[in-house]
Amino acid sequence: MFTGIVEEVGTVQSTSTGRLSIGASTVMDDLSVSDSISINGTCLTVTVRDDNGFSVDVVPETLRRTNLSDLTAGDSVNLERPMKADDRFGGHIVQGHVDGTGAIESIEPEGEALLVRFTANDAVMRYVVEKGFITVDGASLTVVNCDDFGFLVSIIPYTRDNTKFATWKPGDTVNLEIDVIAKYVEKLSTRS
């Protein structure tokens, strides 16, 4: 399980069929082969590790549901190691199970912050609520407002400067994970 607090911006070293290699430093502390790692909010398993980074295997289902198939060498990615049981819980419950992708519709400055609007399909938007949580490319964010077609978040300068968000532009595809509790509540409330 993750919290959506991005630890490091890594760099894609290479991509090949079924394999993604990432250059990193901070997340390398105590990272081992077979550990989970969140890459742009996608929970993957470390299959190779060296002093400069790690590799993960990516299966077709992962590529269909995420923006990982869009990555090329040199791209930035948000990285987070799983939460330790005795750590602070800084964000919200993030499984790393991407529910779908969305697109950046607009980025507007608001004081020192950025207001970013995303579009997403009905399967995602049905669970998005004002002031609720959403994970965007692995980062836990609070929804400012939403409608049937998308939602708005406010990115503070610290988050912008310490995530891949500094490179975002309108039209970019992002990974979205909704709050898992909403899915459980819906399932339980519709059972007869």
Backbone as a chain_set.jsonl record, in Angstrom:
{"seq": "MFTGIVEEVGTVQSTSTGRLSIGASTVMDDLSVSDSISINGTCLTVTVRDDNGFSVDVVPETLRRTNLSDLTAGDSVNLERPMKADDRFGGHIVQGHVDGTGAIESIEPEGEALLVRFTANDAVMRYVVEKGFITVDGASLTVVNCDDFGFLVSIIPYTRDNTKFATWKPGDTVNLEIDVIAKYVEKLSTRS", "coords": {"N": [[0.838, -1.172, 0.0], [0.411, 2.286, -0.667], [0.842, 5.855, -0.065], [0.535, 8.045, -1.641], [2.306, 10.107, -1.463], [4.732, 11.434, -3.151], [8.048, 10.343, -3.431], [10.286, 10.751, -4.982], [11.394, 12.038, -8.124], [11.943, 10.087, -10.774], [13.885, 8.968, -13.648], [13.169, 7.738, -16.828], [15.137, 5.235, -18.081], [15.24, 3.293, -20.071], [12.999, 1.652, -22.343], [11.406, -1.344, -23.228], [9.874, -4.147, -24.855], [7.727, -5.293, -22.521], [9.341, -4.451, -20.413], [10.588, -1.948, -18.213], [12.949, 0.434, -17.405], [14.293, 2.355, -14.804], [15.976, 5.245, -13.696], [17.119, 6.179, -10.521], [17.521, 7.515, -7.163], [16.917, 8.269, -4.357], [14.755, 6.462, -3.705], [16.098, 4.113, -3.854], [17.28, 3.377, -1.499], [17.109, 0.743, 0.659], [15.622, -0.722, -1.229], [14.73, -3.659, -2.842], [15.066, -6.498, -5.072], [12.02, -7.921, -5.961], [10.485, -6.276, -4.38], [7.687, -4.015, -4.071], [6.95, -1.107, -6.024], [5.845, 2.165, -6.705], [5.189, 3.563, -9.762], [4.429, 6.417, -11.36], [2.023, 6.101, -10.035], [1.37, 3.456, -10.452], [1.449, 0.255, -9.236], [4.164, -1.814, -9.233], [6.497, -4.576, -9.602], [9.809, -4.824, -8.532], [12.271, -6.112, -10.578], [14.901, -6.162, -11.349], [17.831, -4.711, -9.986], [20.234, -2.153, -9.501], [23.022, -0.002, -8.606], [22.234, 2.421, -9.699], [19.572, 2.434, -10.344], [16.513, 0.717, -11.22], [14.618, -2.044, -12.625], [11.423, -2.967, -13.936], [8.899, -5.359, -14.751], [6.387, -5.025, -17.207], [3.141, -5.847, -17.937], [0.741, -6.595, -20.595], [-1.9, -5.87, -19.65], [-1.373, -3.881, -17.736], [-0.212, -1.922, -19.38], [-2.403, -1.294, -20.992], [-4.157, -0.033, -19.196], [-2.85, 2.179, -18.137], [-0.63, 5.09, -18.303], [1.877, 4.235, -18.888], [2.717, 3.055, -21.248], [3.189, 5.186, -22.877], [5.631, 6.198, -22.193], [9.016, 7.23, -22.769], [12.613, 7.021, -23.144], [14.278, 9.21, -20.969], [12.018, 10.519, -20.007], [10.253, 11.863, -17.161], [9.224, 10.356, -14.078], [6.956, 9.776, -11.369], [7.85, 8.479, -8.235], [7.335, 6.159, -5.585], [7.962, 4.332, -2.658], [6.478, 1.452, -0.996], [4.363, 2.028, 1.868], [5.632, 1.83, 5.18], [4.635, -0.114, 7.999], [4.94, 1.244, 10.412], [5.154, 3.893, 9.759], [4.374, 7.419, 9.173], [1.185, 8.396, 7.936], [0.805, 10.085, 5.332], [-0.736, 10.818, 3.052], [-3.347, 9.42, 1.402], [-5.145, 6.26, 1.34], [-3.635, 4.418, -1.05], [-3.597, 2.137, -3.568], [-2.162, 1.607, -5.838], [-3.347, 0.554, -7.983], [-4.335, 1.367, -10.859], [-7.216, 3.012, -11.942], [-7.98, 4.091, -14.325], [-7.228, 6.26, -17.118], [-6.774, 9.791, -17.53], [-6.979, 13.091, -18.957], [-5.026, 16.052, -19.141], [-6.713, 18.985, -19.147], [-6.492, 21.754, -18.759], [-4.144, 24.173, -17.469], [-3.749, 26.543, -15.113], [-2.334, 29.415, -13.612], [-2.726, 30.315, -10.165], [-2.217, 32.583, -7.998], [0.528, 31.502, -6.202], [0.063, 28.897, -6.706], [-1.024, 26.189, -8.915], [-3.892, 25.72, -10.848], [-5.283, 22.867, -11.991], [-7.081, 21.255, -14.437], [-8.657, 18.216, -15.175], [-9.857, 15.843, -17.523], [-11.964, 12.986, -17.483], [-13.278, 9.649, -17.852], [-16.671, 8.324, -17.438], [-16.551, 6.053, -15.773], [-14.555, 6.619, -13.971], [-15.256, 9.205, -13.038], [-17.664, 8.887, -11.641], [-16.984, 8.343, -9.049], [-15.633, 10.513, -8.086], [-15.492, 13.211, -5.912], [-16.183, 16.499, -4.648], [-13.696, 17.882, -2.619], [-12.792, 15.386, -1.987], [-10.439, 12.599, -2.113], [-8.082, 11.934, -4.739], [-5.879, 10.064, -6.756], [-3.336, 11.135, -8.785], [-1.177, 10.336, -11.257], [0.232, 9.006, -9.251], [0.299, 10.763, -7.09], [-1.246, 11.917, -4.16], [-4.035, 13.874, -4.177], [-6.3, 16.599, -3.489], [-9.604, 17.069, -4.486], [-10.779, 20.005, -5.889], [-13.121, 20.928, -7.189], [-15.731, 19.384, -9.157], [-17.346, 17.987, -12.084], [-19.576, 16.254, -14.324], [-17.757, 15.557, -16.262], [-15.115, 16.016, -15.593], [-12.496, 17.096, -13.301], [-11.043, 19.391, -10.896], [-7.937, 20.334, -9.51], [-5.75, 21.829, -7.07], [-2.438, 22.65, -7.223], [0.166, 22.943, -5.057], [3.189, 24.953, -4.746], [5.358, 23.386, -3.641], [4.596, 20.708, -4.196], [4.438, 20.809, -7.007], [7.143, 21.312, -7.596], [8.43, 19.04, -6.674], [7.593, 16.79, -7.939], [6.728, 15.072, -11.003], [5.035, 16.884, -12.053], [5.855, 19.399, -12.756], [6.51, 19.23, -15.384], [4.183, 18.876, -16.763], [1.716, 19.352, -19.352], [-1.113, 20.724, -21.16], [-3.199, 18.226, -22.541], [-1.613, 16.045, -21.934], [-1.556, 12.639, -20.856], [-2.694, 11.143, -17.881], [-2.373, 8.939, -15.049], [-5.034, 7.673, -13.095], [-6.326, 7.002, -9.92], [-9.022, 6.174, -8.016], [-10.532, 6.769, -4.798], [-10.41, 3.928, -2.915], [-12.182, 3.253, -0.908], [-14.624, 4.381, -1.635], [-15.429, 2.688, -3.694], [-15.85, 0.278, -2.328], [-17.912, 1.046, -0.567], [-19.963, 1.602, -2.418], [-20.374, -0.988, -3.529], [-21.181, -2.466, -1.273], [-23.502, -1.071, -0.551], [-25.219, -1.575, -2.632], [-25.814, -4.197, -2.559], [-28.196, -6.802, -2.106]], "CA": [[0.0, 0.0, 0.0], [1.129, 3.551, -0.773], [0.108, 6.974, 0.515], [0.395, 9.119, -2.608], [3.31, 11.135, -1.219], [5.822, 11.103, -4.076], [9.354, 10.456, -2.782], [11.349, 11.128, -5.911], [11.137, 12.027, -9.561], [12.941, 9.266, -11.451], [14.021, 9.172, -15.083], [13.123, 6.514, -17.622], [16.411, 4.954, -18.749], [14.94, 2.581, -21.312], [11.761, 0.885, -22.418], [11.409, -2.42, -24.219], [8.669, -4.944, -24.704], [7.589, -5.941, -21.225], [10.331, -4.014, -19.416], [10.782, -0.518, -18.017], [14.096, 0.667, -16.528], [14.18, 3.683, -14.211], [17.083, 5.768, -12.915], [16.621, 6.747, -9.27], [18.5, 7.516, -6.073], [16.276, 8.248, -3.036], [13.979, 5.238, -3.469], [16.982, 2.949, -3.895], [17.573, 2.959, -0.118], [16.397, -0.466, 1.095], [14.796, -1.302, -2.297], [15.277, -4.956, -3.247], [14.339, -7.281, -6.067], [10.722, -8.459, -5.507], [9.725, -5.238, -3.685], [6.753, -3.197, -4.841], [7.3, 0.295, -6.223], [4.836, 2.886, -7.467], [5.697, 4.384, -10.859], [3.257, 7.176, -11.821], [0.824, 5.566, -9.395], [1.153, 2.059, -10.84], [2.207, -0.661, -8.393], [4.901, -2.796, -10.019], [7.474, -5.348, -8.842], [11.206, -4.658, -8.948], [12.822, -7.385, -11.068], [16.358, -5.984, -11.438], [18.252, -3.535, -9.227], [21.663, -1.868, -9.394], [23.252, 1.223, -7.827], [21.699, 3.603, -10.379], [18.15, 2.348, -10.621], [15.854, -0.583, -11.159], [13.737, -2.391, -13.738], [10.178, -3.66, -13.626], [8.207, -5.951, -15.89], [5.055, -4.473, -17.426], [2.326, -6.763, -18.731], [-0.214, -5.881, -21.449], [-3.005, -5.268, -18.879], [-0.854, -2.641, -17.155], [-0.04, -0.959, -20.464], [-3.74, -0.867, -21.443], [-4.847, 0.762, -18.175], [-2.023, 3.259, -17.601], [0.122, 5.889, -19.276], [3.249, 3.73, -18.967], [3.065, 2.742, -22.646], [3.587, 6.443, -23.523], [6.944, 6.627, -21.705], [10.227, 7.02, -23.569], [13.838, 7.337, -22.414], [14.406, 10.619, -20.602], [10.8, 11.015, -19.358], [10.194, 11.877, -15.701], [8.16, 9.556, -13.463], [6.804, 9.879, -9.922], [8.198, 7.221, -7.572], [7.07, 6.01, -4.154], [8.056, 2.991, -2.089], [5.314, 1.158, -0.152], [4.36, 2.558, 3.226], [5.975, 0.912, 6.263], [3.549, -0.18, 8.98], [5.146, 2.18, 11.517], [5.375, 5.229, 9.202], [3.257, 8.357, 9.11], [0.278, 8.201, 6.806], [0.717, 11.465, 4.898], [-1.686, 11.086, 1.983], [-4.533, 8.605, 1.635], [-4.916, 4.871, 0.943], [-3.38, 4.291, -2.482], [-3.231, 0.758, -3.84], [-1.319, 1.467, -7.018], [-4.172, -0.123, -8.981], [-4.866, 2.478, -11.648], [-8.59, 2.775, -12.398], [-8.105, 4.569, -15.707], [-6.423, 7.431, -17.422], [-7.467, 11.036, -17.831], [-6.143, 14.02, -19.727], [-4.953, 17.421, -18.624], [-7.466, 19.898, -20.003], [-5.949, 23.111, -18.646], [-3.278, 24.508, -16.339], [-3.843, 27.983, -14.92], [-1.768, 29.878, -12.346], [-3.597, 30.985, -9.193], [-1.224, 32.959, -7.006], [1.708, 30.638, -6.317], [-0.403, 27.544, -7.022], [-1.545, 25.916, -10.248], [-5.175, 25.031, -10.943], [-5.193, 21.919, -13.101], [-8.344, 20.552, -14.72], [-8.515, 16.941, -15.864], [-11.052, 15.156, -17.996], [-11.923, 11.552, -17.227], [-14.515, 8.998, -18.287], [-17.717, 8.092, -16.431], [-16.161, 5.004, -14.833], [-13.771, 7.283, -12.934], [-15.937, 10.392, -12.495], [-18.748, 8.533, -10.728], [-16.448, 8.25, -7.692], [-14.907, 11.738, -7.748], [-16.337, 14.155, -5.188], [-15.527, 17.709, -4.172], [-12.917, 17.752, -1.386], [-12.379, 14.002, -1.804], [-9.111, 12.25, -2.586], [-7.834, 11.247, -5.998], [-4.46, 9.896, -7.026], [-2.992, 11.512, -10.155], [0.224, 9.937, -11.485], [0.83, 8.565, -7.999], [0.257, 11.775, -6.039], [-2.517, 12.113, -3.477], [-4.492, 15.247, -4.344], [-7.661, 16.898, -3.065], [-10.437, 17.606, -5.559], [-11.335, 21.327, -5.603], [-14.507, 20.765, -7.617], [-15.865, 18.409, -10.242], [-18.624, 17.875, -12.777], [-19.697, 14.928, -14.93], [-16.739, 15.328, -17.282], [-13.756, 16.186, -15.106], [-12.294, 17.636, -11.955], [-10.029, 20.422, -10.741], [-7.114, 20.261, -8.31], [-4.819, 22.928, -6.889], [-1.099, 22.118, -6.969], [1.0, 23.911, -4.352], [4.544, 24.993, -5.312], [6.188, 22.257, -3.207], [4.205, 19.518, -4.965], [4.871, 21.035, -8.393], [8.602, 21.245, -7.706], [8.96, 17.757, -6.208], [6.943, 15.719, -8.703], [6.843, 15.284, -12.448], [4.013, 17.856, -12.442], [6.51, 20.573, -13.344], [6.629, 19.012, -16.84], [2.853, 18.676, -17.341], [1.149, 20.308, -20.306], [-2.437, 20.295, -21.602], [-3.205, 17.1, -23.468], [-0.897, 14.9, -21.369], [-2.34, 11.572, -20.241], [-2.309, 10.868, -16.499], [-2.98, 7.792, -14.384], [-5.972, 8.053, -12.047], [-6.849, 5.982, -9.007], [-10.02, 6.763, -7.129], [-10.496, 6.312, -3.418], [-10.925, 2.559, -2.877], [-13.302, 3.176, 0.037], [-15.853, 4.688, -2.386], [-15.837, 1.488, -4.44], [-16.397, -0.68, -1.366], [-19.218, 1.563, -0.109], [-20.935, 1.378, -3.484], [-20.678, -2.414, -3.642], [-21.946, -2.885, -0.101], [-24.822, -0.43, -0.521], [-26.068, -2.072, -3.712], [-26.115, -5.616, -2.329], [-29.498, -7.015, -1.485]], "C": [[0.889, 1.243, 0.0], [0.277, 4.652, -0.147], [-0.105, 8.118, -0.473], [1.305, 10.298, -2.325], [4.543, 10.756, -2.031], [7.154, 11.349, -3.376], [10.429, 11.014, -3.698], [10.8, 11.17, -7.329], [12.279, 11.241, -10.197], [12.953, 9.579, -12.938], [13.986, 7.83, -15.792], [14.467, 6.359, -18.327], [16.176, 4.253, -20.076], [13.586, 1.899, -21.192], [11.971, -0.199, -23.468], [10.153, -3.232, -23.978], [8.687, -5.654, -23.359], [8.543, -5.476, -20.152], [10.473, -2.507, -19.412], [11.933, -0.351, -17.032], [14.111, 2.134, -16.106], [15.462, 4.03, -13.466], [16.533, 6.471, -11.693], [17.738, 6.758, -8.242], [17.811, 7.355, -4.715], [15.555, 6.934, -2.765], [14.834, 3.984, -3.477], [17.366, 2.476, -2.495], [16.612, 1.849, 0.261], [15.428, -1.034, 0.054], [15.475, -2.576, -2.796], [14.472, -5.543, -4.386], [13.164, -7.945, -5.357], [9.922, -7.455, -4.685], [8.741, -4.561, -4.638], [7.293, -1.773, -4.93], [6.178, 0.936, -7.032], [5.531, 3.773, -8.492], [4.491, 5.076, -11.48], [1.962, 6.582, -11.281], [0.499, 4.13, -9.723], [2.041, 1.162, -9.999], [2.83, -1.746, -9.269], [5.933, -3.477, -9.128], [8.866, -5.144, -9.405], [11.755, -6.022, -9.342], [14.338, -7.355, -11.207], [16.689, -4.709, -10.683], [19.763, -3.4, -9.334], [21.812, -0.542, -8.657], [22.597, 2.457, -8.422], [20.205, 3.562, -10.649], [17.643, 0.918, -10.576], [15.038, -0.799, -12.429], [12.51, -3.105, -13.2], [9.652, -4.283, -14.911], [6.829, -5.315, -15.988], [4.3, -5.378, -18.391], [1.321, -5.972, -19.568], [-1.366, -5.23, -20.69], [-2.569, -3.946, -18.267], [-0.731, -1.567, -18.224], [-1.38, -0.442, -20.983], [-4.372, 0.137, -20.486], [-4.106, 2.004, -17.716], [-1.382, 4.071, -18.722], [1.554, 5.387, -19.451], [3.666, 3.4, -20.396], [3.5, 3.994, -23.409], [5.016, 6.859, -23.186], [8.061, 6.306, -22.7], [11.43, 7.421, -22.721], [13.939, 8.844, -22.192], [13.179, 11.197, -19.922], [10.92, 10.94, -17.838], [9.029, 11.015, -15.231], [8.15, 9.797, -11.956], [7.047, 8.509, -9.298], [7.845, 7.274, -6.092], [7.253, 4.559, -3.769], [6.806, 2.726, -1.245], [5.479, 1.731, 1.247], [4.784, 1.467, 4.205], [4.866, 0.98, 7.312], [3.704, 0.846, 10.101], [5.428, 3.604, 11.032], [4.15, 6.113, 9.37], [2.447, 8.086, 7.86], [-0.036, 9.58, 6.255], [-0.327, 11.768, 3.848], [-3.01, 10.399, 2.252], [-4.227, 7.183, 1.165], [-4.809, 4.804, -0.58], [-2.889, 2.866, -2.726], [-2.214, 0.628, -4.972], [-2.026, 0.692, -8.112], [-4.912, 0.963, -9.765], [-6.251, 2.117, -12.174], [-8.798, 3.203, -13.841], [-7.188, 5.751, -15.925], [-7.342, 8.622, -17.668], [-6.527, 11.898, -18.641], [-6.144, 15.377, -19.049], [-5.663, 18.326, -19.615], [-6.885, 21.308, -19.965], [-5.073, 23.223, -17.407], [-3.265, 26.03, -16.237], [-3.182, 28.379, -13.61], [-2.84, 30.525, -11.476], [-2.71, 31.342, -8.007], [0.032, 32.134, -7.245], [1.336, 29.215, -6.747], [-0.756, 27.423, -8.506], [-2.898, 25.236, -10.109], [-5.11, 24.162, -12.184], [-6.524, 21.204, -13.231], [-8.033, 19.327, -15.565], [-9.863, 16.49, -16.391], [-10.856, 13.671, -17.727], [-13.262, 10.96, -17.634], [-15.464, 8.744, -17.113], [-17.307, 7.076, -15.37], [-15.306, 5.564, -13.702], [-14.599, 8.373, -12.255], [-17.073, 10.051, -11.534], [-18.301, 8.485, -9.275], [-15.732, 9.525, -7.232], [-15.875, 12.724, -7.097], [-15.511, 15.36, -4.745], [-14.945, 17.48, -2.784], [-12.562, 16.31, -1.053], [-10.957, 13.802, -2.324], [-9.149, 11.701, -4.003], [-6.327, 11.138, -6.162], [-4.23, 10.185, -8.499], [-1.5, 11.245, -10.346], [0.947, 9.649, -10.17], [0.79, 9.555, -6.859], [-1.15, 11.909, -5.475], [-2.896, 13.587, -3.557], [-5.932, 15.38, -3.861], [-8.408, 17.546, -4.222], [-11.019, 18.946, -5.115], [-12.808, 21.352, -5.968], [-14.537, 19.804, -8.793], [-17.245, 18.542, -10.884], [-18.644, 16.494, -13.435], [-18.534, 14.577, -15.856], [-15.309, 15.443, -16.79], [-13.706, 16.798, -13.727], [-11.11, 18.59, -11.956], [-9.264, 20.177, -9.452], [-6.233, 21.504, -8.255], [-3.478, 22.329, -6.478], [-0.263, 23.203, -6.288], [2.418, 23.876, -4.929], [5.42, 23.811, -4.902], [5.871, 21.003, -4.019], [4.648, 19.649, -6.417], [6.37, 20.801, -8.537], [9.195, 19.899, -7.336], [8.245, 16.558, -6.814], [7.199, 15.976, -10.18], [5.854, 16.336, -12.946], [4.614, 19.107, -13.066], [6.616, 20.453, -14.869], [5.277, 18.842, -17.527], [2.512, 19.758, -18.361], [-0.229, 19.812, -20.721], [-2.325, 19.208, -22.676], [-2.473, 15.879, -22.943], [-1.874, 13.912, -20.744], [-1.793, 11.292, -18.847], [-3.019, 9.617, -15.992], [-3.851, 8.277, -13.24], [-6.363, 6.834, -11.217], [-7.805, 6.673, -8.059], [-9.88, 6.165, -5.74], [-11.166, 4.937, -3.335], [-12.122, 2.434, -1.935], [-14.623, 3.458, -0.676], [-16.345, 3.463, -3.147], [-16.442, 0.443, -3.513], [-17.771, -0.239, -0.861], [-20.275, 1.32, -1.162], [-21.334, -0.089, -3.573], [-21.531, -2.886, -2.485], [-23.35, -2.291, -0.085], [-25.752, -0.92, -1.613], [-26.397, -3.558, -3.559], [-27.495, -5.748, -1.702], [-29.476, -8.165, -0.538]], "O": [[1.971, 1.252, 0.587], [-0.863, 4.416, 0.252], [-0.842, 9.059, -0.18], [1.107, 11.378, -2.88], [5.303, 9.869, -1.645], [7.376, 12.414, -2.799], [11.367, 11.669, -3.245], [9.874, 10.44, -7.682], [13.434, 11.668, -10.167], [12.134, 10.357, -13.427], [14.687, 6.895, -15.405], [14.887, 7.24, -19.078], [16.818, 4.566, -21.079], [13.101, 1.611, -20.098], [12.641, 0.021, -24.477], [9.449, -3.015, -22.992], [9.541, -6.499, -23.093], [8.559, -6.054, -19.065], [10.479, -1.865, -20.462], [11.906, -0.927, -15.944], [13.962, 3.035, -16.932], [15.98, 3.22, -12.697], [15.597, 7.264, -11.794], [18.767, 6.104, -8.414], [18.095, 6.398, -3.995], [15.728, 6.349, -1.695], [14.35, 2.903, -3.142], [17.735, 1.316, -2.311], [15.397, 2.034, 0.178], [14.501, -1.758, 0.417], [16.659, -2.564, -3.131], [13.337, -5.136, -4.637], [13.323, -8.474, -4.257], [8.783, -7.744, -4.321], [8.944, -4.541, -5.852], [7.995, -1.299, -4.037], [5.628, 0.314, -7.941], [6.352, 4.622, -8.144], [3.626, 4.419, -12.058], [0.94, 6.559, -11.967], [-0.547, 3.627, -9.313], [3.264, 1.293, -10.041], [2.13, -2.493, -9.952], [6.211, -3.008, -8.024], [9.083, -5.275, -10.61], [11.716, -6.97, -8.558], [14.987, -8.401, -11.185], [15.932, -3.74, -10.726], [20.49, -4.391, -9.268], [20.83, -0.012, -8.137], [22.418, 3.452, -7.718], [19.63, 4.54, -11.128], [18.258, 0.035, -9.978], [14.799, 0.129, -13.202], [12.552, -3.758, -12.157], [9.922, -3.801, -16.011], [6.173, -5.089, -14.971], [4.751, -5.641, -19.506], [1.072, -4.801, -19.283], [-1.779, -4.128, -21.053], [-3.334, -2.982, -18.282], [-1.11, -0.419, -17.994], [-1.485, 0.721, -21.372], [-5.054, 1.063, -20.926], [-4.668, 2.813, -16.977], [-1.559, 3.789, -19.907], [2.361, 6.051, -20.1], [4.852, 3.461, -20.72], [4.112, 3.885, -24.471], [5.561, 7.766, -23.814], [8.054, 5.272, -23.369], [11.277, 8.087, -21.697], [13.717, 9.64, -23.104], [13.269, 12.263, -19.313], [11.6, 10.067, -17.299], [7.988, 10.944, -15.883], [9.198, 9.996, -11.342], [6.519, 7.501, -9.769], [8.031, 8.295, -5.431], [6.767, 3.659, -4.453], [6.142, 3.671, -0.82], [6.595, 1.896, 1.74], [4.356, 0.319, 4.086], [4.234, 2.022, 7.485], [2.708, 1.275, 10.684], [5.891, 4.438, 11.81], [3.051, 5.642, 9.665], [2.969, 7.604, 6.855], [-1.028, 10.192, 6.652], [-0.772, 12.913, 3.764], [-3.716, 10.737, 3.203], [-3.142, 6.936, 0.638], [-5.765, 5.094, -1.3], [-1.884, 2.443, -2.155], [-1.488, -0.363, -5.044], [-1.393, 0.225, -9.058], [-5.986, 1.411, -9.365], [-6.443, 1.059, -12.773], [-9.712, 2.714, -14.505], [-6.469, 6.181, -15.023], [-8.526, 8.468, -17.971], [-5.414, 11.488, -18.971], [-7.141, 15.792, -18.458], [-5.268, 18.423, -20.777], [-6.792, 21.978, -20.993], [-5.231, 22.482, -16.437], [-2.827, 26.72, -17.157], [-3.438, 27.747, -12.586], [-3.743, 31.195, -11.977], [-2.478, 30.518, -7.123], [0.538, 32.075, -8.366], [2.208, 28.425, -7.108], [-0.782, 28.409, -9.243], [-3.04, 24.283, -9.342], [-4.906, 24.657, -13.293], [-7.033, 20.624, -12.272], [-7.264, 19.382, -16.525], [-10.895, 16.735, -15.766], [-9.734, 13.164, -17.741], [-14.259, 11.673, -17.749], [-15.1, 8.927, -15.951], [-17.671, 7.214, -14.203], [-15.332, 5.038, -12.589], [-14.636, 8.449, -11.027], [-17.408, 10.872, -10.681], [-19.126, 8.576, -8.367], [-15.274, 9.593, -6.092], [-16.932, 13.033, -7.647], [-14.309, 15.257, -4.5], [-15.612, 16.954, -1.893], [-12.08, 16.032, 0.045], [-10.354, 14.709, -2.897], [-10.129, 11.081, -4.415], [-5.587, 12.03, -5.748], [-4.847, 9.564, -9.364], [-0.663, 11.853, -9.679], [2.115, 9.999, -9.997], [1.209, 9.222, -5.751], [-2.123, 12.004, -6.222], [-2.168, 14.448, -3.064], [-6.684, 14.405, -3.828], [-7.898, 18.466, -4.861], [-11.681, 19.019, -4.08], [-13.648, 21.747, -5.16], [-13.498, 19.455, -9.353], [-18.171, 19.12, -10.315], [-17.801, 15.652, -13.122], [-18.351, 13.408, -16.196], [-14.381, 15.021, -17.481], [-14.73, 16.993, -13.072], [-10.291, 18.601, -12.876], [-9.856, 19.854, -8.422], [-6.0, 22.153, -9.275], [-3.397, 21.589, -5.498], [-0.013, 24.257, -6.873], [2.811, 22.879, -5.536], [6.156, 23.281, -5.734], [6.782, 20.314, -4.479], [5.177, 18.698, -6.992], [6.814, 20.164, -9.492], [10.355, 19.634, -7.654], [8.287, 15.454, -6.272], [7.812, 16.977, -10.553], [5.835, 16.649, -14.136], [3.941, 19.802, -13.827], [6.792, 21.455, -15.563], [5.224, 18.679, -18.746], [2.948, 20.904, -18.256], [-0.5, 18.613, -20.649], [-1.486, 19.267, -23.575], [-2.682, 14.777, -23.45], [-2.892, 14.306, -20.175], [-0.58, 11.213, -18.652], [-4.114, 9.28, -16.442], [-3.465, 9.18, -12.498], [-6.688, 5.775, -11.754], [-7.444, 7.636, -7.383], [-9.186, 5.167, -5.548], [-12.348, 4.799, -3.649], [-12.988, 1.587, -2.153], [-15.639, 2.839, -0.357], [-17.55, 3.228, -3.232], [-17.428, -0.205, -3.863], [-18.684, -1.055, -0.742], [-21.377, 0.876, -0.84], [-22.521, -0.397, -3.681], [-22.497, -3.624, -2.682], [-24.292, -2.952, 0.353], [-26.961, -0.703, -1.531], [-27.17, -4.11, -4.342], [-27.909, -4.927, -0.883], [-30.497, -8.482, 0.072]]}, "num_chains": 1, "name": "protein.A"}
